[in-house]
Amino acid sequence: MKKFMRVPSFRSIALAVGVPASVVASGSSFAAGIADGATTAIGTAQSSGESVGAAVVACVAALCVVGVVIALVRKV
């Protein structure tokens, strides 16, 4: 008596069904479209991050200048 049936692998099922090469080709072109979109999104995020970083550096520099001015006024 058999307890378990053998489960066929994905490869044997795909070969039995006959997966056309166009399906594989369309999958790779879809991946290329995703890669192009990701590259564009990364470029946009980089430029946005650089502008925010410049604003943060400017604020920190301004606070340092204010701190030095306050320290100089207290000594006088």
PDB file of N, CA, C and O in Angstrom:
ATOM      1  N   MET A   1       0.832  -1.174   0.000  1.00  0.00           N
ATOM      2  CA  MET A   1       0.000   0.000   0.000  1.00  0.00           C
ATOM      3  C   MET A   1       0.880   1.242   0.000  1.00  0.00           C
ATOM      4  O   MET A   1       1.782   1.373   0.828  1.00  0.00           O
ATOM      5  N   LYS A   2       0.613   2.156  -0.937  1.00  0.00           N
ATOM      6  CA  LYS A   2       1.360   3.388  -1.046  1.00  0.00           C
ATOM      7  C   LYS A   2       0.748   4.440  -0.130  1.00  0.00           C
ATOM      8  O   LYS A   2      -0.463   4.664  -0.140  1.00  0.00           O
ATOM      9  N   LYS A   3       1.589   5.070   0.648  1.00  0.00           N
ATOM     10  CA  LYS A   3       1.074   6.103   1.539  1.00  0.00           C
ATOM     11  C   LYS A   3       1.012   7.460   0.836  1.00  0.00           C
ATOM     12  O   LYS A   3       0.050   8.209   1.002  1.00  0.00           O
ATOM     13  N   PHE A   4       2.033   7.766   0.060  1.00  0.00           N
ATOM     14  CA  PHE A   4       2.104   9.073  -0.578  1.00  0.00           C
ATOM     15  C   PHE A   4       2.308   8.910  -2.073  1.00  0.00           C
ATOM     16  O   PHE A   4       3.009   8.008  -2.532  1.00  0.00           O
ATOM     17  N   MET A   5       1.680   9.802  -2.819  1.00  0.00           N
ATOM     18  CA  MET A   5       1.905   9.817  -4.259  1.00  0.00           C
ATOM     19  C   MET A   5       3.092  10.735  -4.556  1.00  0.00           C
ATOM     20  O   MET A   5       3.341  11.705  -3.841  1.00  0.00           O
ATOM     21  N   ARG A   6       3.800  10.415  -5.605  1.00  0.00           N
ATOM     22  CA  ARG A   6       4.938  11.241  -6.005  1.00  0.00           C
ATOM     23  C   ARG A   6       4.413  12.549  -6.584  1.00  0.00           C
ATOM     24  O   ARG A   6       3.536  12.538  -7.448  1.00  0.00           O
ATOM     25  N   VAL A   7       4.946  13.678  -6.113  1.00  0.00           N
ATOM     26  CA  VAL A   7       4.552  14.987  -6.610  1.00  0.00           C
ATOM     27  C   VAL A   7       5.495  15.351  -7.748  1.00  0.00           C
ATOM     28  O   VAL A   7       6.709  15.388  -7.546  1.00  0.00           O
ATOM     29  N   PRO A   8       4.972  15.619  -8.931  1.00  0.00           N
ATOM     30  CA  PRO A   8       5.849  15.944 -10.050  1.00  0.00           C
ATOM     31  C   PRO A   8       6.511  17.311  -9.850  1.00  0.00           C
ATOM     32  O   PRO A   8       5.930  18.217  -9.254  1.00  0.00           O
ATOM     33  N   SER A   9       7.718  17.434 -10.354  1.00  0.00           N
ATOM     34  CA  SER A   9       8.433  18.696 -10.208  1.00  0.00           C
ATOM     35  C   SER A   9       7.891  19.725 -11.187  1.00  0.00           C
ATOM     36  O   SER A   9       7.197  19.375 -12.141  1.00  0.00           O
ATOM     37  N   PHE A  10       8.199  20.967 -10.959  1.00  0.00           N
ATOM     38  CA  PHE A  10       7.746  22.049 -11.829  1.00  0.00           C
ATOM     39  C   PHE A  10       8.307  21.883 -13.234  1.00  0.00           C
ATOM     40  O   PHE A  10       7.619  22.134 -14.223  1.00  0.00           O
ATOM     41  N   ARG A  11       9.553  21.460 -13.308  1.00  0.00           N
ATOM     42  CA  ARG A  11      10.198  21.298 -14.614  1.00  0.00           C
ATOM     43  C   ARG A  11       9.481  20.233 -15.446  1.00  0.00           C
ATOM     44  O   ARG A  11       9.235  20.436 -16.635  1.00  0.00           O
ATOM     45  N   SER A  12       9.153  19.123 -14.838  1.00  0.00           N
ATOM     46  CA  SER A  12       8.484  18.067 -15.599  1.00  0.00           C
ATOM     47  C   SER A  12       7.099  18.509 -16.035  1.00  0.00           C
ATOM     48  O   SER A  12       6.655  18.147 -17.125  1.00  0.00           O
ATOM     49  N   ILE A  13       6.411  19.280 -15.213  1.00  0.00           N
ATOM     50  CA  ILE A  13       5.093  19.789 -15.595  1.00  0.00           C
ATOM     51  C   ILE A  13       5.226  20.779 -16.748  1.00  0.00           C
ATOM     52  O   ILE A  13       4.447  20.733 -17.700  1.00  0.00           O
ATOM     53  N   ALA A  14       6.228  21.687 -16.664  1.00  0.00           N
ATOM     54  CA  ALA A  14       6.422  22.677 -17.716  1.00  0.00           C
ATOM     55  C   ALA A  14       6.784  22.011 -19.032  1.00  0.00           C
ATOM     56  O   ALA A  14       6.313  22.428 -20.090  1.00  0.00           O
ATOM     57  N   LEU A  15       7.615  20.980 -18.976  1.00  0.00           N
ATOM     58  CA  LEU A  15       7.977  20.280 -20.203  1.00  0.00           C
ATOM     59  C   LEU A  15       6.794  19.505 -20.767  1.00  0.00           C
ATOM     60  O   LEU A  15       6.638  19.406 -21.984  1.00  0.00           O
ATOM     61  N   ALA A  16       5.970  18.963 -19.901  1.00  0.00           N
ATOM     62  CA  ALA A  16       4.806  18.221 -20.362  1.00  0.00           C
ATOM     63  C   ALA A  16       3.782  19.150 -21.001  1.00  0.00           C
ATOM     64  O   ALA A  16       3.163  18.801 -22.006  1.00  0.00           O
ATOM     65  N   VAL A  17       3.604  20.324 -20.422  1.00  0.00           N
ATOM     66  CA  VAL A  17       2.644  21.279 -20.953  1.00  0.00           C
ATOM     67  C   VAL A  17       3.215  21.941 -22.201  1.00  0.00           C
ATOM     68  O   VAL A  17       2.472  22.272 -23.125  1.00  0.00           O
ATOM     69  N   GLY A  18       4.525  22.134 -22.232  1.00  0.00           N
ATOM     70  CA  GLY A  18       5.174  22.772 -23.371  1.00  0.00           C
ATOM     71  C   GLY A  18       5.137  24.279 -23.289  1.00  0.00           C
ATOM     72  O   GLY A  18       4.458  24.932 -24.082  1.00  0.00           O
ATOM     73  N   VAL A  19       5.862  24.837 -22.336  1.00  0.00           N
ATOM     74  CA  VAL A  19       5.903  26.285 -22.156  1.00  0.00           C
ATOM     75  C   VAL A  19       6.572  26.914 -23.368  1.00  0.00           C
ATOM     76  O   VAL A  19       7.724  26.600 -23.669  1.00  0.00           O
ATOM     77  N   PRO A  20       5.869  27.795 -24.065  1.00  0.00           N
ATOM     78  CA  PRO A  20       6.484  28.418 -25.241  1.00  0.00           C
ATOM     79  C   PRO A  20       7.589  29.391 -24.853  1.00  0.00           C
ATOM     80  O   PRO A  20       7.583  29.962 -23.762  1.00  0.00           O
ATOM     81  N   ALA A  21       8.535  29.568 -25.766  1.00  0.00           N
ATOM     82  CA  ALA A  21       9.655  30.470 -25.509  1.00  0.00           C
ATOM     83  C   ALA A  21       9.204  31.915 -25.432  1.00  0.00           C
ATOM     84  O   ALA A  21       9.885  32.731 -24.810  1.00  0.00           O
ATOM     85  N   SER A  22       8.090  32.258 -26.036  1.00  0.00           N
ATOM     86  CA  SER A  22       7.610  33.643 -26.001  1.00  0.00           C
ATOM     87  C   SER A  22       7.227  34.062 -24.589  1.00  0.00           C
ATOM     88  O   SER A  22       7.352  35.234 -24.233  1.00  0.00           O
ATOM     89  N   VAL A  23       6.759  33.110 -23.778  1.00  0.00           N
ATOM     90  CA  VAL A  23       6.428  33.432 -22.386  1.00  0.00           C
ATOM     91  C   VAL A  23       7.681  33.808 -21.630  1.00  0.00           C
ATOM     92  O   VAL A  23       7.676  34.756 -20.844  1.00  0.00           O
ATOM     93  N   VAL A  24       8.741  33.083 -21.856  1.00  0.00           N
ATOM     94  CA  VAL A  24      10.011  33.378 -21.191  1.00  0.00           C
ATOM     95  C   VAL A  24      10.546  34.715 -21.683  1.00  0.00           C
ATOM     96  O   VAL A  24      11.048  35.507 -20.886  1.00  0.00           O
ATOM     97  N   ALA A  25      10.447  34.979 -22.985  1.00  0.00           N
ATOM     98  CA  ALA A  25      10.935  36.237 -23.547  1.00  0.00           C
ATOM     99  C   ALA A  25      10.134  37.417 -23.025  1.00  0.00           C
ATOM    100  O   ALA A  25      10.708  38.463 -22.721  1.00  0.00           O
ATOM    101  N   SER A  26       8.812  37.270 -22.913  1.00  0.00           N
ATOM    102  CA  SER A  26       8.002  38.377 -22.405  1.00  0.00           C
ATOM    103  C   SER A  26       8.318  38.644 -20.938  1.00  0.00           C
ATOM    104  O   SER A  26       8.261  39.789 -20.490  1.00  0.00           O
ATOM    105  N   GLY A  27       8.646  37.607 -20.197  1.00  0.00           N
ATOM    106  CA  GLY A  27       9.035  37.801 -18.797  1.00  0.00           C
ATOM    107  C   GLY A  27      10.308  38.605 -18.669  1.00  0.00           C
ATOM    108  O   GLY A  27      10.423  39.447 -17.779  1.00  0.00           O
ATOM    109  N   SER A  28      11.277  38.356 -19.556  1.00  0.00           N
ATOM    110  CA  SER A  28      12.530  39.107 -19.477  1.00  0.00           C
ATOM    111  C   SER A  28      12.338  40.548 -19.921  1.00  0.00           C
ATOM    112  O   SER A  28      12.988  41.441 -19.377  1.00  0.00           O
ATOM    113  N   SER A  29      11.461  40.806 -20.898  1.00  0.00           N
ATOM    114  CA  SER A  29      11.212  42.186 -21.308  1.00  0.00           C
ATOM    115  C   SER A  29      10.455  42.929 -20.212  1.00  0.00           C
ATOM    116  O   SER A  29      10.661  44.127 -20.017  1.00  0.00           O
ATOM    117  N   PHE A  30       9.581  42.223 -19.497  1.00  0.00           N
ATOM    118  CA  PHE A  30       8.883  42.828 -18.363  1.00  0.00           C
ATOM    119  C   PHE A  30       9.883  43.218 -17.276  1.00  0.00           C
ATOM    120  O   PHE A  30       9.761  44.281 -16.667  1.00  0.00           O
ATOM    121  N   ALA A  31      10.867  42.360 -17.035  1.00  0.00           N
ATOM    122  CA  ALA A  31      11.886  42.660 -16.035  1.00  0.00           C
ATOM    123  C   ALA A  31      12.721  43.864 -16.456  1.00  0.00           C
ATOM    124  O   ALA A  31      13.123  44.662 -15.610  1.00  0.00           O
ATOM    125  N   ALA A  32      12.989  44.004 -17.756  1.00  0.00           N
ATOM    126  CA  ALA A  32      13.742  45.161 -18.231  1.00  0.00           C
ATOM    127  C   ALA A  32      12.952  46.440 -17.998  1.00  0.00           C
ATOM    128  O   ALA A  32      13.533  47.468 -17.648  1.00  0.00           O
ATOM    129  N   GLY A  33      11.634  46.393 -18.187  1.00  0.00           N
ATOM    130  CA  GLY A  33      10.792  47.560 -17.927  1.00  0.00           C
ATOM    131  C   GLY A  33      10.804  47.948 -16.463  1.00  0.00           C
ATOM    132  O   GLY A  33      10.810  49.132 -16.127  1.00  0.00           O
ATOM    133  N   ILE A  34      10.807  46.962 -15.600  1.00  0.00           N
ATOM    134  CA  ILE A  34      10.877  47.233 -14.161  1.00  0.00           C
ATOM    135  C   ILE A  34      12.214  47.862 -13.810  1.00  0.00           C
ATOM    136  O   ILE A  34      12.273  48.792 -13.005  1.00  0.00           O
ATOM    137  N   ALA A  35      13.296  47.358 -14.413  1.00  0.00           N
ATOM    138  CA  ALA A  35      14.625  47.897 -14.125  1.00  0.00           C
ATOM    139  C   ALA A  35      14.726  49.352 -14.577  1.00  0.00           C
ATOM    140  O   ALA A  35      15.331  50.172 -13.886  1.00  0.00           O
ATOM    141  N   ASP A  36      14.142  49.679 -15.730  1.00  0.00           N
ATOM    142  CA  ASP A  36      14.168  51.071 -16.198  1.00  0.00           C
ATOM    143  C   ASP A  36      13.382  51.972 -15.246  1.00  0.00           C
ATOM    144  O   ASP A  36      13.825  53.075 -14.926  1.00  0.00           O
ATOM    145  N   GLY A  37      12.236  51.513 -14.802  1.00  0.00           N
ATOM    146  CA  GLY A  37      11.436  52.292 -13.859  1.00  0.00           C
ATOM    147  C   GLY A  37      12.145  52.489 -12.530  1.00  0.00           C
ATOM    148  O   GLY A  37      12.075  53.561 -11.930  1.00  0.00           O
ATOM    149  N   ALA A  38      12.831  51.443 -12.075  1.00  0.00           N
ATOM    150  CA  ALA A  38      13.562  51.548 -10.809  1.00  0.00           C
ATOM    151  C   ALA A  38      14.718  52.523 -10.932  1.00  0.00           C
ATOM    152  O   ALA A  38      14.989  53.284 -10.003  1.00  0.00           O
ATOM    153  N   THR A  39      15.403  52.511 -12.071  1.00  0.00           N
ATOM    154  CA  THR A  39      16.515  53.438 -12.284  1.00  0.00           C
ATOM    155  C   THR A  39      16.023  54.875 -12.274  1.00  0.00           C
ATOM    156  O   THR A  39      16.662  55.750 -11.689  1.00  0.00           O
ATOM    157  N   THR A  40      14.897  55.120 -12.914  1.00  0.00           N
ATOM    158  CA  THR A  40      14.326  56.471 -12.921  1.00  0.00           C
ATOM    159  C   THR A  40      13.929  56.906 -11.517  1.00  0.00           C
ATOM    160  O   THR A  40      14.180  58.044 -11.121  1.00  0.00           O
ATOM    161  N   ALA A  41      13.313  56.005 -10.767  1.00  0.00           N
ATOM    162  CA  ALA A  41      12.885  56.336  -9.399  1.00  0.00           C
ATOM    163  C   ALA A  41      14.080  56.611  -8.497  1.00  0.00           C
ATOM    164  O   ALA A  41      14.036  57.513  -7.660  1.00  0.00           O
ATOM    165  N   ILE A  42      15.147  55.837  -8.665  1.00  0.00           N
ATOM    166  CA  ILE A  42      16.349  56.055  -7.854  1.00  0.00           C
ATOM    167  C   ILE A  42      16.976  57.402  -8.181  1.00  0.00           C
ATOM    168  O   ILE A  42      17.426  58.110  -7.280  1.00  0.00           O
ATOM    169  N   GLY A  43      17.011  57.763  -9.459  1.00  0.00           N
ATOM    170  CA  GLY A  43      17.562  59.062  -9.853  1.00  0.00           C
ATOM    171  C   GLY A  43      16.763  60.216  -9.273  1.00  0.00           C
ATOM    172  O   GLY A  43      17.333  61.205  -8.815  1.00  0.00           O
ATOM    173  N   THR A  44      15.436  60.090  -9.294  1.00  0.00           N
ATOM    174  CA  THR A  44      14.574  61.127  -8.721  1.00  0.00           C
ATOM    175  C   THR A  44      14.778  61.234  -7.218  1.00  0.00           C
ATOM    176  O   THR A  44      14.876  62.335  -6.677  1.00  0.00           O
ATOM    177  N   ALA A  45      14.840  60.104  -6.553  1.00  0.00           N
ATOM    178  CA  ALA A  45      15.043  60.106  -5.098  1.00  0.00           C
ATOM    179  C   ALA A  45      16.406  60.676  -4.734  1.00  0.00           C
ATOM    180  O   ALA A  45      16.545  61.345  -3.710  1.00  0.00           O
ATOM    181  N   GLN A  46      17.415  60.418  -5.563  1.00  0.00           N
ATOM    182  CA  GLN A  46      18.752  60.931  -5.286  1.00  0.00           C
ATOM    183  C   GLN A  46      18.763  62.452  -5.358  1.00  0.00           C
ATOM    184  O   GLN A  46      19.316  63.109  -4.476  1.00  0.00           O
ATOM    185  N   SER A  47      18.161  63.015  -6.391  1.00  0.00           N
ATOM    186  CA  SER A  47      18.149  64.476  -6.515  1.00  0.00           C
ATOM    187  C   SER A  47      17.343  65.107  -5.389  1.00  0.00           C
ATOM    188  O   SER A  47      17.713  66.164  -4.878  1.00  0.00           O
ATOM    189  N   SER A  48      16.244  64.466  -4.997  1.00  0.00           N
ATOM    190  CA  SER A  48      15.444  64.972  -3.883  1.00  0.00           C
ATOM    191  C   SER A  48      16.225  64.893  -2.576  1.00  0.00           C
ATOM    192  O   SER A  48      16.189  65.820  -1.767  1.00  0.00           O
ATOM    193  N   GLY A  49      16.927  63.790  -2.374  1.00  0.00           N
ATOM    194  CA  GLY A  49      17.721  63.620  -1.163  1.00  0.00           C
ATOM    195  C   GLY A  49      18.863  64.615  -1.074  1.00  0.00           C
ATOM    196  O   GLY A  49      19.192  65.097   0.010  1.00  0.00           O
ATOM    197  N   GLU A  50      19.474  64.926  -2.224  1.00  0.00           N
ATOM    198  CA  GLU A  50      20.569  65.900  -2.225  1.00  0.00           C
ATOM    199  C   GLU A  50      20.063  67.293  -1.861  1.00  0.00           C
ATOM    200  O   GLU A  50      20.745  68.029  -1.147  1.00  0.00           O
ATOM    201  N   SER A  51      18.883  67.663  -2.340  1.00  0.00           N
ATOM    202  CA  SER A  51      18.349  68.985  -2.012  1.00  0.00           C
ATOM    203  C   SER A  51      17.974  69.067  -0.530  1.00  0.00           C
ATOM    204  O   SER A  51      18.194  70.095   0.110  1.00  0.00           O
ATOM    205  N   VAL A  52      17.412  67.993   0.011  1.00  0.00           N
ATOM    206  CA  VAL A  52      17.075  67.978   1.437  1.00  0.00           C
ATOM    207  C   VAL A  52      18.348  68.003   2.274  1.00  0.00           C
ATOM    208  O   VAL A  52      18.405  68.675   3.305  1.00  0.00           O
ATOM    209  N   GLY A  53      19.368  67.274   1.833  1.00  0.00           N
ATOM    210  CA  GLY A  53      20.647  67.274   2.556  1.00  0.00           C
ATOM    211  C   GLY A  53      21.277  68.645   2.582  1.00  0.00           C
ATOM    212  O   GLY A  53      21.839  69.049   3.600  1.00  0.00           O
ATOM    213  N   ALA A  54      21.194  69.374   1.471  1.00  0.00           N
ATOM    214  CA  ALA A  54      21.748  70.736   1.433  1.00  0.00           C
ATOM    215  C   ALA A  54      20.997  71.647   2.396  1.00  0.00           C
ATOM    216  O   ALA A  54      21.609  72.495   3.046  1.00  0.00           O
ATOM    217  N   ALA A  55      19.688  71.486   2.495  1.00  0.00           N
ATOM    218  CA  ALA A  55      18.905  72.301   3.425  1.00  0.00           C
ATOM    219  C   ALA A  55      19.272  71.986   4.873  1.00  0.00           C
ATOM    220  O   ALA A  55      19.348  72.891   5.704  1.00  0.00           O
ATOM    221  N   VAL A  56      19.496  70.717   5.177  1.00  0.00           N
ATOM    222  CA  VAL A  56      19.870  70.325   6.544  1.00  0.00           C
ATOM    223  C   VAL A  56      21.238  70.893   6.903  1.00  0.00           C
ATOM    224  O   VAL A  56      21.427  71.397   8.010  1.00  0.00           O
ATOM    225  N   VAL A  57      22.186  70.818   5.982  1.00  0.00           N
ATOM    226  CA  VAL A  57      23.524  71.366   6.241  1.00  0.00           C
ATOM    227  C   VAL A  57      23.443  72.876   6.448  1.00  0.00           C
ATOM    228  O   VAL A  57      24.122  73.414   7.323  1.00  0.00           O
ATOM    229  N   ALA A  58      22.628  73.563   5.661  1.00  0.00           N
ATOM    230  CA  ALA A  58      22.481  75.013   5.811  1.00  0.00           C
ATOM    231  C   ALA A  58      21.873  75.357   7.176  1.00  0.00           C
ATOM    232  O   ALA A  58      22.296  76.322   7.813  1.00  0.00           O
ATOM    233  N   CYS A  59      20.891  74.580   7.627  1.00  0.00           N
ATOM    234  CA  CYS A  59      20.277  74.838   8.942  1.00  0.00           C
ATOM    235  C   CYS A  59      21.261  74.611  10.079  1.00  0.00           C
ATOM    236  O   CYS A  59      21.308  75.394  11.028  1.00  0.00           O
ATOM    237  N   VAL A  60      22.039  73.554   9.989  1.00  0.00           N
ATOM    238  CA  VAL A  60      23.032  73.272  11.035  1.00  0.00           C
ATOM    239  C   VAL A  60      24.085  74.366  11.069  1.00  0.00           C
ATOM    240  O   VAL A  60      24.495  74.799  12.146  1.00  0.00           O
ATOM    241  N   ALA A  61      24.530  74.818   9.900  1.00  0.00           N
ATOM    242  CA  ALA A  61      25.520  75.900   9.849  1.00  0.00           C
ATOM    243  C   ALA A  61      24.943  77.184  10.444  1.00  0.00           C
ATOM    244  O   ALA A  61      25.639  77.897  11.167  1.00  0.00           O
ATOM    245  N   ALA A  62      23.680  77.483  10.145  1.00  0.00           N
ATOM    246  CA  ALA A  62      23.051  78.684  10.694  1.00  0.00           C
ATOM    247  C   ALA A  62      22.947  78.598  12.212  1.00  0.00           C
ATOM    248  O   ALA A  62      23.179  79.585  12.910  1.00  0.00           O
ATOM    249  N   LEU A  63      22.598  77.415  12.724  1.00  0.00           N
ATOM    250  CA  LEU A  63      22.519  77.258  14.183  1.00  0.00           C
ATOM    251  C   LEU A  63      23.886  77.398  14.841  1.00  0.00           C
ATOM    252  O   LEU A  63      23.984  77.937  15.943  1.00  0.00           O
ATOM    253  N   CYS A  64      24.932  76.925  14.190  1.00  0.00           N
ATOM    254  CA  CYS A  64      26.289  77.093  14.722  1.00  0.00           C
ATOM    255  C   CYS A  64      26.678  78.562  14.774  1.00  0.00           C
ATOM    256  O   CYS A  64      27.273  79.017  15.751  1.00  0.00           O
ATOM    257  N   VAL A  65      26.346  79.294  13.739  1.00  0.00           N
ATOM    258  CA  VAL A  65      26.654  80.730  13.714  1.00  0.00           C
ATOM    259  C   VAL A  65      25.889  81.441  14.814  1.00  0.00           C
ATOM    260  O   VAL A  65      26.453  82.296  15.497  1.00  0.00           O
ATOM    261  N   VAL A  66      24.626  81.111  15.003  1.00  0.00           N
ATOM    262  CA  VAL A  66      23.834  81.728  16.067  1.00  0.00           C
ATOM    263  C   VAL A  66      24.442  81.405  17.426  1.00  0.00           C
ATOM    264  O   VAL A  66      24.515  82.276  18.293  1.00  0.00           O
ATOM    265  N   GLY A  67      24.877  80.171  17.619  1.00  0.00           N
ATOM    266  CA  GLY A  67      25.506  79.789  18.890  1.00  0.00           C
ATOM    267  C   GLY A  67      26.785  80.554  19.154  1.00  0.00           C
ATOM    268  O   GLY A  67      27.031  80.976  20.284  1.00  0.00           O
ATOM    269  N   VAL A  68      27.603  80.739  18.134  1.00  0.00           N
ATOM    270  CA  VAL A  68      28.854  81.504  18.301  1.00  0.00           C
ATOM    271  C   VAL A  68      28.542  82.964  18.613  1.00  0.00           C
ATOM    272  O   VAL A  68      29.194  83.563  19.469  1.00  0.00           O
ATOM    273  N   VAL A  69      27.568  83.539  17.941  1.00  0.00           N
ATOM    274  CA  VAL A  69      27.191  84.941  18.196  1.00  0.00           C
ATOM    275  C   VAL A  69      26.686  85.108  19.607  1.00  0.00           C
ATOM    276  O   VAL A  69      27.044  86.068  20.288  1.00  0.00           O
ATOM    277  N   ILE A  70      25.851  84.175  20.058  1.00  0.00           N
ATOM    278  CA  ILE A  70      25.334  84.257  21.444  1.00  0.00           C
ATOM    279  C   ILE A  70      26.472  84.137  22.438  1.00  0.00           C
ATOM    280  O   ILE A  70      26.494  84.859  23.435  1.00  0.00           O
ATOM    281  N   ALA A  71      27.424  83.237  22.191  1.00  0.00           N
ATOM    282  CA  ALA A  71      28.569  83.088  23.100  1.00  0.00           C
ATOM    283  C   ALA A  71      29.413  84.351  23.130  1.00  0.00           C
ATOM    284  O   ALA A  71      29.891  84.734  24.198  1.00  0.00           O
ATOM    285  N   LEU A  72      29.615  85.013  21.996  1.00  0.00           N
ATOM    286  CA  LEU A  72      30.397  86.248  21.946  1.00  0.00           C
ATOM    287  C   LEU A  72      29.663  87.392  22.658  1.00  0.00           C
ATOM    288  O   LEU A  72      30.297  88.214  23.320  1.00  0.00           O
ATOM    289  N   VAL A  73      28.345  87.451  22.528  1.00  0.00           N
ATOM    290  CA  VAL A  73      27.569  88.521  23.189  1.00  0.00           C
ATOM    291  C   VAL A  73      27.607  88.338  24.704  1.00  0.00           C
ATOM    292  O   VAL A  73      27.656  89.328  25.434  1.00  0.00           O
ATOM    293  N   ARG A  74      27.584  87.113  25.191  1.00  0.00           N
ATOM    294  CA  ARG A  74      27.618  86.866  26.635  1.00  0.00           C
ATOM    295  C   ARG A  74      28.955  87.266  27.239  1.00  0.00           C
ATOM    296  O   ARG A  74      29.007  87.717  28.383  1.00  0.00           O
ATOM    297  N   LYS A  75      30.043  87.104  26.478  1.00  0.00           N
ATOM    298  CA  LYS A  75      31.362  87.442  27.016  1.00  0.00           C
ATOM    299  C   LYS A  75      31.574  88.957  27.100  1.00  0.00           C
ATOM    300  O   LYS A  75      32.400  89.419  27.888  1.00  0.00           O
ATOM    301  N   VAL A  76      30.856  89.716  26.316  1.00  0.00           N
ATOM    302  CA  VAL A  76      31.059  91.179  26.293  1.00  0.00           C
ATOM    303  C   VAL A  76      30.340  91.838  27.409  1.00  0.00           C
ATOM    304  O   VAL A  76      30.398  93.060  27.546  1.00  0.00           O
TER     305      VAL A  76
END
